[in-house]
Amino acid sequence: MDMKPAIRRYQVSDEAVVVDLWSRASKLAHPFIEGEGEGERARKLREIYLREAENWIAEEAGDVIALLGLLGNEIGGLFVDPRAQGRGVGRALVEHAATLRGELRLGVFEANARARGFYELMGFEEREHQLDEESGHPVIIMVRPAR
């Protein structure tokens, strides 16, 4: 069942719950990346991405269930609590980002077939392939034109 979560800006007080959510969602989405969801990658989330990106939170009954980070018109990350996946939360955050920015870009790991399918359903198109500098895994750059 699709739901309409409440969407709001990330606040510093959300850090602990967001890092936990990111860790669980990342490990599920990226099992092919050694150390995903912890260590140095978690430090970068806390010290760089949560501070430098424009971050949006989706909530349900007051609980944080998803995070979307924007860097200009690029979705730097979309992470939905595994317990809330498949219920329209990611879709709501992507549509929110599109309302704010129009055209959207993102990079998705080639090995993350579930996310690639989701983004295709959301109207994103493949534009190029590259290697992720940090992990060495192939990434597909996708663009969703403004509507």
C-alpha positions as CSV (number, residue, x, y, z in Angstrom):
1,M,0.0,0.0,0.0
2,D,1.4,3.4,-1.0
3,M,1.5,6.0,1.7
4,K,2.1,9.7,1.7
5,P,4.9,10.2,4.3
6,A,5.6,13.6,5.9
7,I,8.6,15.1,4.3
8,R,10.8,17.7,6.0
9,R,14.4,19.0,6.1
10,Y,17.0,16.9,8.0
11,Q,18.0,18.3,11.4
12,V,21.1,17.6,13.4
13,S,19.0,15.9,16.0
14,D,18.1,13.2,13.4
15,E,21.7,12.1,13.0
16,A,21.7,8.9,15.1
17,V,18.5,7.5,13.6
18,V,19.5,8.5,10.1
19,V,23.0,6.9,10.4
20,D,21.3,3.7,11.6
21,L,18.7,3.7,8.8
22,W,21.5,4.4,6.2
23,S,23.6,1.6,7.6
24,R,20.8,-1.0,7.4
25,A,19.6,0.2,4.0
26,S,23.1,0.4,2.5
27,K,24.1,-3.1,3.6
28,L,20.9,-4.5,2.0
29,A,21.4,-2.5,-1.3
30,H,25.1,-2.9,-1.6
31,P,26.2,-6.3,-0.3
32,F,28.9,-6.3,-2.9
33,I,30.8,-3.4,-1.2
34,E,33.1,-4.5,1.6
35,G,32.5,-2.5,4.8
36,E,29.3,-0.9,3.5
37,G,27.2,0.8,6.1
38,E,30.0,1.2,8.6
39,G,33.5,2.5,9.4
40,E,34.9,5.1,7.1
41,R,31.8,5.2,5.0
42,A,29.7,6.0,8.1
43,R,32.2,8.6,9.1
44,K,31.8,10.3,5.7
45,L,28.1,10.2,6.0
46,R,28.1,11.9,9.4
47,E,31.0,14.4,8.8
48,I,30.5,15.3,5.1
49,Y,27.2,14.3,3.5
50,L,24.8,15.1,6.3
51,R,26.5,18.5,6.6
52,E,27.1,19.5,3.0
53,A,24.1,18.1,1.1
54,E,20.5,19.4,1.2
55,N,19.0,16.5,3.1
56,W,15.3,15.5,3.3
57,I,13.6,13.1,5.7
58,A,10.5,11.1,5.3
59,E,8.5,10.3,8.4
60,E,5.7,8.1,9.3
61,A,3.9,8.5,12.7
62,G,6.9,10.6,13.8
63,D,9.5,7.9,12.9
64,V,12.2,8.7,10.4
65,I,11.9,6.1,7.6
66,A,13.9,7.5,4.7
67,L,16.6,10.0,3.7
68,L,17.3,11.7,0.4
69,G,20.4,13.9,-0.1
70,L,20.5,16.5,-2.8
71,L,23.7,18.1,-4.2
72,G,22.3,20.7,-6.6
73,N,20.1,18.6,-8.9
74,E,21.9,15.4,-8.1
75,I,20.5,12.8,-5.8
76,G,23.5,11.9,-3.8
77,G,21.7,9.2,-2.0
78,L,18.3,7.7,-1.3
79,F,17.9,5.4,1.6
80,V,14.6,3.9,2.8
81,D,14.4,1.9,6.0
82,P,14.2,-1.8,4.8
83,R,10.9,-2.2,6.8
84,A,9.3,0.7,4.8
85,Q,10.5,-0.3,1.3
86,G,8.0,-0.9,-1.4
87,R,5.4,1.4,0.1
88,G,5.9,4.6,-2.0
89,V,8.3,6.4,0.4
90,G,11.2,6.5,-2.1
91,R,8.8,7.7,-4.8
92,A,7.5,10.5,-2.6
93,L,11.1,11.7,-1.9
94,V,12.1,11.6,-5.6
95,E,9.0,13.5,-6.5
96,H,9.7,16.1,-3.8
97,A,13.3,16.5,-5.2
98,A,11.9,16.9,-8.7
99,T,9.5,19.6,-7.5
100,L,12.5,21.4,-6.0
101,R,15.0,20.9,-8.9
102,G,13.2,19.8,-12.1
103,E,15.8,17.7,-13.9
104,L,17.5,15.2,-11.6
105,R,20.7,13.2,-12.0
106,L,22.1,10.3,-9.9
107,G,24.6,7.5,-10.0
108,V,23.5,4.0,-9.1
109,F,25.6,0.9,-8.7
110,E,25.3,-1.4,-11.7
111,A,25.0,-4.4,-9.4
112,N,22.0,-2.8,-7.6
113,A,19.3,-4.1,-9.9
114,R,16.5,-3.3,-7.6
115,A,17.4,0.4,-7.4
116,R,18.0,0.6,-11.1
117,G,14.5,-0.8,-11.8
118,F,13.0,1.7,-9.3
119,Y,14.8,4.7,-11.0
120,E,13.7,3.5,-14.5
121,L,10.1,3.3,-13.2
122,M,10.5,6.9,-11.9
123,G,11.5,8.1,-15.4
124,F,15.3,8.1,-15.1
125,E,17.3,7.2,-18.3
126,E,20.8,5.8,-18.5
127,R,23.3,8.3,-19.8
128,E,26.8,7.0,-19.0
129,H,28.8,4.4,-17.2
130,Q,31.8,5.0,-14.9
131,L,33.7,3.5,-12.0
132,D,33.0,4.5,-8.4
133,E,36.4,5.9,-7.2
134,E,36.0,4.7,-3.7
135,S,34.8,1.1,-4.3
136,G,35.9,0.4,-7.8
137,H,32.4,-0.9,-8.7
138,P,30.6,0.2,-12.0
139,V,28.1,3.0,-11.6
140,I,25.4,4.0,-14.1
141,I,24.7,7.8,-14.4
142,M,20.9,8.3,-14.9
143,V,19.0,11.5,-15.7
144,R,15.3,12.3,-15.3
145,P,14.3,15.2,-17.4
146,A,12.2,18.0,-15.9
147,R,8.5,17.5,-16.4
